[in-house]
Amino acid sequence: NMDNNNFEAMENEYICVKALQPGTQIIGLTRGSETKSHHTENLDKGEVIILQFTEKTSAIKIRGNAEVYTKYGMIKAEK
């Protein structure tokens, strides 16, 4: 379990995803002992979504060709 200080720092983390192809999927994964997908968004080419890690969301999976922007830089997700 995370203590409050670690969680508050993590909760302020955002990423930005730009889809490079139609049908790019963004999948939110739950926090806890068993990781499950809890939300899926489908993006068209050129669409952008800004995502935040939360108490419920511990990971974000990207399926398709996309640019993923974080405070650490940009990485390309590829199909």
C-alpha positions, 0 to 999 in steps of 0.5 A: 500500500502507498503512503499518502506522500507517495500517492499525492506525488503520483496522483499529480502525474499526467501523460498525454497521448496523440493517436497516429492511427485510427482505432488507437486504444487507451486502457486504464488498469486498476491499482491493487493486488489484482490488476484489471482493465477498468476503462477503455478509450478509442482514439482516431488519428490525430486525437489527443487525450490527457490522462492522470494516474489516480487512486484507482488507476495504477497503469495505462496501456496504449494499443496502436501507433501513438506518441506518448508524452510524459515529464520524462520525454516522448516515446512512440507506441507501435503496433 
